Amino acid sequence: MSQVLKEVSKAGAKASGQRAGRPASTFGRGRVAAGMAVGRLGVHARRVVIKARFVVLRNAGANSVSTHLRYIERDGVTRDGQRGQAYGPDTDAADVQAFEERGRGDRHQFRFIVSAEDAVDLEDLRGFTRQLMQRMAVDLETPLDWVAVDHWDTDNPHTHIVLNGRTAGKEDLVIAPDYMAHGMRMRASEISTEWLGPRTETEIRQSLQREVAQQRLTGLDRALLRQAVADTVDLTGRPEDRQRQNLLRARLQRLEAMALAERVDANRWRLAPDMARILTAMGEREEALDTMRRALKGQQRECVLNGASAVPVIGRIVAKGLADELQDRGYLVVDGIDGRAHYLNLPPGTDLPALPVDGIVETKPPGRERTVDRTIAAVAQDGIYKTVDHLARLEQAADRDPQATVNVHVRRLEALRRSGVVARVAEGVWRVPPDLVQQAQQHDARKGTGPTIELHSHLPIDQQVRAIGATWLDGQLIGEGGGVAAQGFGAQVREAMRGRADFLVEQGLAERRGQRMVLSRNLLSTLRDRELSAVGKSLQDQTGKTYRPLRDGGRASGVYRRSIQLASGRFAMLHEGMAFSLVPWRPVIEQRLGQHVSATMRGESVTWNLGRRHGLSV
């Protein structure tokens, strides 16, 4: 049926009651301008690509707007690699906080990316954007409240525009779908053509010639798909269009070499049914590989793209950004301890600023069976897991740091308890289901579609060598460097581990016995306590309040004022009267900033109680 409708449309037939192949918009502003867009610009007009996103603010989250504005103003996007600066209709330094405040009560918001094909030649992207928004305001019959940031950090300079969703009369700004799809692009193309003049035949031909050999979905491919009948393209020559036919023929020969087209006879080719999807995926792959090469800066690594690895990836963040700037979908490039570089797509909503470049992260595939869950199931007897039993087993097996190992399992049990998978019977006692491993996998799968990202350390590897505190390197020493390759970043980790071992010997926390390194018991707890003691004393001198250390089994309460990032991790500062405590931070408490909370310490894990009411444990 779709093929029949396509051929009917090509023949010029129109459905009853319609002006063109589909009905025009019947609601929203800009309907008239959208109707004028059809056939308004000729083939010599300058090309502009506009990506548009309609964001319902209620569904996007409380911090969606500030996060997006902070990202488009990020470092390194200007011509000279500096931080981006938002601008508006009449200012080069827009107040984004005031802009966000003006749109706080809006139902929705519009976000655009405007990318002119000849943006480099336009030079003044700010003037171009302002003229575009002025013409849009005329088309939409209302003044527009917007800010924009120009990005020059890619091969295609482009502009991010954020438009608040109310008119000057405080009504919801509703833009006709046809204007979003055609009218806005038409206006941008008009301005670009006015500024630079129409495209010459030579420019058009060169642009198409560049598309012939590209491994992505191109304009030539879209032309072939429109021309195809039952997946077959007939290039029987027409003298008046011989040049374009030759370009299409050259592209088909390239697709044939890629096994995406098959020659039927001299003038006909059969296209692969999923040609568009494959070419789109190839384009994304090439873009990811280019991103990795730029991030590695000439270092030789085997490159692994997202989804190619079914095992956890641990390593150093060498680059981060948005794979889809419009949808705020992020990515990481991780130089792994396995000696390979990994490109990873992040789950929606990942806080990129919280993942610093050169920080150490671990990413785990979604829904993967975890060793910690299998261990809990093995230790449990008659459906009851006890930390005492687990600790005794670890001590009997001569574990390097049994308490730290048990604390890892307790943190996992706390997470599963919040989802109702397990139940805490008493202090250190948990009731677990017989199918714990399967239920835990389902719990992880429900949390998101992307990998789980855990920041092990915000410190670069070289700064961990002599840091006072429980670092990621200490965990590698305890595990004797398991999984650390002898090449790539793995070689750097091995060298840093040797330096860290020498530092621990200096501190009296390790000793060498021949070729063997013997670490002190409860090494991580000792290092963490040393750092907290030093930091607590410093904060005590600054604030004039007494530092109250939180011991194992102890309880702290107070107003959560702020968090601080230490070598041992991130800690929340709780103020209670003339004293304060430092408690391991968890994401769940960030929404309680400025409120009264309490926490109970169990080894290295913590149970937070939000508010003054009893029983609100997380």
C-alpha positions, 0 to 999 in steps of 0.5 A: 500500500505504501508503494502504491501511495508513493507512486500516486504521489509521484504522478501528481495525484492529490487526495480529496480535500487536500492541497498537497500530499498531506493536509496542512496544519489546522492549529498553532502559530505559523500556519500561513508561513508554513504554507508558503514554505512549499516551493518558496526556495529553489535548488540554488538556495543555501541549505540549513538543517534544523533539529527541533525538540518539544520539551514538556517541563513537567515530565522532563524533571526539575533540573532539566532546563538548568542542566541543558543551559549549563551544558550548552554553555560548557567549556571549549565550544568557542572559536578559541576553545573558551567557555560558551556564552549565552546571548539574547535578542539585545545582549551578548551576555544573557542572564540564563538564571533570569531566563530560566526563572521567566520560564519556570511556570511554562508548560513546555519549552522549545529547543533547536539546533540550527546548522547552516551548511556554510556556517563557517562562511557566515562568520557572524552566527549571532547576527544570523541567529538574531535575524532568524528569531526576528523573522520567526517572531513575525511569522508566529505573531508574538515576541519570543523569549529566547537565549542561544549559544554558538558552538564552534567545537565540531566540523559543523559550527551550529547554534543551540537555541532555547525558546520559552513556551509562552507568548507576550500575552502569557498564553502557551506558545503553540507552534504549528507542526508544519512550521516546525518541520518546514517554515523555520528551515525555510526562513534560515535558508532565506537568510543564508542565501541573502547573506552568501548569495545562491549556490552555484552549479559548481558548489552543488556538484561538489557537495553531491560529489563528496556524498558519493563515497561517504559511509553514512546516509546521504542526500543521494541515498534519500533521492534513491529511496524516493525514486525506488519502486519495490526497492528497485531503482531505474536509472534509464538516462534522461538527457536533461538530467544526465549529470545528476543521473551520473552521480546517482549511478556512482553512489549505487556502485559504491553501495554495491561495493558495500553490499547494500545494492545489487545490479539487476542490469545496466540501468537498474539496481535493487536496494537492500531493504534495510539500507537506510538503517545500516547507513545511519548506523555506519554514520554513527559508528564513524562519528564515534570512532572519530570522537575516540581518535580525537580523545586519545590524541595519537595513543594507540588503542584497540577501540571498542564501541558501545555494546561490543563488551558484555563485561564491566569496563573500568578505566579513566575518562578521557572524553565526555559529551552529548552524542545527541545534543538535542535529546541530552543523550551523553557518551563517555570515552573510557581508556580501560585498564584492559588496555583498550578504549571504550565508547559508551552511550550513557543512560538518559538523565546521567549527570555529566558534570559529576563525571570528571575527565581523568576520573576513574569509573566503572560501567556495567552492562544493564541486567547483568548478573552480579557477583555480589548477589551470588555471594549473598545467596551463597552465604544466606542460610534458610533465607537469612543473610547475616553479616556476622556469618559472612565476616567469619567466612572471609576471615577464615579465607584470609580476606585482605579486608573482610569488613570492607568486603562485607560493607560492599554487600550491605550496600547492595542489600540496602539498594535491594531493600528499597525496591522490596527485593529483600527485607532487613530483619535486624541489625546485620540480618536480612531476609532474602528470597530463594531467587535473589539473583534473578530478582536482582537482575530484574531490579537492575533492568528496571533502573534504566536502559543504559549501563550502570555508571559508578565513579570510583575516584574523581582524582586522576591516577597520578594524584592518587599515588600519595593521597591521604585517604582510601583511593581506588588504587588501594582497592587495586592493591588489595585485589592484587591488580586483577584484570589490569593489562600490561599495556595502555592505561593498564600499564599506567595503573601498574606503575601507579600501584608500585608508587602507591605501595611505596607510599603506604610503606612510608606511612606504616600501612604496608611492608615488603616481605621479599617480592610480596607486599603485605597490607595492614588489616582494614587498610581502607577504613584506616586511610579514610579515618585519617583523611576525615580526621585531617579534613574535620580539623581543618573545617573545625578551624574554618567554621568554629564548630566542633567536628564530631567523628561518626564511628561504626554503629554511630548515628549523626543528625543535623541539617544537610548544608553541603557536600565535599569531595575527598580522596575517600569519596564524597561526604555530606556535612551535617550541622547540629547546633555547634557541631558537625559530622561528615557522612558518606554522601548518597544521591538520594539526599541531594534533594534534601539540601537545607533540610534536617536528616539523620544517618546511621553508620555501618562499616563503610555503608550508611542508612539515611533517614530523611526528615524528623519522622521516624522510619523514613529509611533509604 
